[in-house]
Amino acid sequence: MSEPPGTGVASTRLSTLAVAAGRPARADQAPVNPPIVLSSTFHSTGTPGTEDFVYGRHGNPTWLPLEETLAALEGAQLPALAFSSGMAAITAALDLVPPGGHLLLPQHAYHASVLAARELQQRCGVQVHTVDVADTAAVIEALHRAGAAHPHPVLWLESPTNPMLEIADLPALTAAAGELGARVIVDNTFATPIAQRPLSLGADVVVHSVTKYLAGHSDVLLGAALTNSPELHARLHERRSVGGAVPSPWDAWLALRGVRTLALRVERSQHNAQQVAEHLHRHPGVLQVRYPGLTDHPQHERAAAQMNGFGSILTVRPHGGAAAAEELTRRVRLWTPATSLGGVESLLERRRRLVDEARTVPEDLIRLSVGIEDAEDLIADLDQALGRAAQ
Ligand SMILES: Cc1ncc(COP(=O)(O)O)c(C=O)c1O
């Protein structure tokens, strides 16, 4: 079996890599887990510029096992760069758009990513164009228009998008972008590398809110950026060192501990999501369910072709409008009404509660992050809440 670069693990299977990558070298009495190095500075007597660890904002040994493991999972040739949050990784990646450059953004993207892009527009004259990422021809046309106005536009993608769960045709869009010299950055938070590996589908950069599935327990904020390009890696590294949005060693260690069970958790939560989606689809109290694993999702075939599973996020719109949706989030007992996603516990949230959510997201839309509890219990709780919300 071939060994992926740098991991020393004799497997390319993701469930094995999640467990076995990023371990200390095997030696008698060596620890099985990497140590946490709590030091903001390091002895420094070598040639300046050649030392790996000088000051804690530039590098900490505790980050490396996590960065190596994330790279192995995403199939990146270079280590991931860990950041203090998903948004820290995202703003560093957005800084790859040059002043006056063009940025194409999904009309439904994570709302703070949209805010960060709008800030770039204000501060640096970046032209932001929102696109429907499910409409491949429209995105390619927008790329051509942007490329004609300014060289090397950047296409920012989420697939599935947050929260509307649109699926972009990643191979077609990365190929079209490549022909135009445009860069493609994919926020892979929703899919996780278990379901989708954008670098292998042609993306230039992948970003993650590690806070979500990768860490997986709703107890740590962390982000990551990955690329195979040494030039982009160096620029992202510099953004991290200069911007200073670095993870604490504790958090990096905790995130790696979460990653160890990623494959198991994703397998279970995707299975649960399919059960919950199919049940809600048949439920008389439900107006609409959206889940890429349902055959009536407009891009179901596309998701089936490019993903390994359909993720663990779905949306539901109960009959009765926003008031019924709010009531449902108050009536659940097992599900937790809270923002965020990707933890072991199931969460739900009416997205338009957030003042910055896109106005095109329906008022009554609830986003469900399906966890790893028993699917029957999750369904029973939704049933009782839907029944009481409709009264
Ligand atoms: C798709 C997506 N990307 C990025 C982020 C931001 O990550 P963080 O909260 O770790 O900064 C989120 C947070 O909800 C998200 O859903």
The ligand as an SDF file (V2000), in Angstrom:
LIG
                    3D

 16 16  0  0  0  0  0  0  0  0999 V2000
  -19.6350   26.9000    6.5740 C   0  0  0  0  0  0  0  0  0  0  0  0
  -18.9600   27.6580    7.6710 C   0  0  0  0  0  0  0  0  0  0  0  0
  -17.7590   28.1900    7.4480 N   0  0  0  0  0  0  0  0  0  0  0  0
  -17.1160   28.8980    8.4140 C   0  0  0  0  0  0  0  0  0  0  0  0
  -17.6620   29.0930    9.6390 C   0  0  0  0  0  0  0  0  0  0  0  0
  -16.9310   29.9250   10.6730 C   0  0  0  0  0  0  0  0  0  0  0  0
  -16.2090   29.1120   11.5380 O   0  0  0  0  0  0  0  0  0  0  0  0
  -15.8120   29.5790   13.0500 P   0  0  0  0  0  0  0  0  0  0  0  0
  -17.0840   29.7560   13.7890 O   0  0  0  0  0  0  0  0  0  0  0  0
  -14.9570   28.4350   13.5060 O   0  0  0  0  0  0  0  0  0  0  0  0
  -15.0430   30.8530   12.9320 O   0  0  0  0  0  0  0  0  0  0  0  0
  -18.9060   28.5450    9.9240 C   0  0  0  0  0  0  0  0  0  0  0  0
  -19.5210   28.7440   11.2790 C   0  0  0  0  0  0  0  0  0  0  0  0
  -20.6850   28.4690   11.4910 O   0  0  0  0  0  0  0  0  0  0  0  0
  -19.5760   27.8160    8.9160 C   0  0  0  0  0  0  0  0  0  0  0  0
  -20.7990   27.2800    9.1050 O   0  0  0  0  0  0  0  0  0  0  0  0
  1  2  1  0
  2  3  1  0
  2 15  2  0
  3  4  2  0
  4  5  1  0
  5  6  1  0
  5 12  2  0
  6  7  1  0
  7  8  1  0
  8  9  2  0
  8 10  1  0
  8 11  1  0
 12 13  1  0
 12 15  1  0
 13 14  2  0
 15 16  1  0
M  END
$$$$
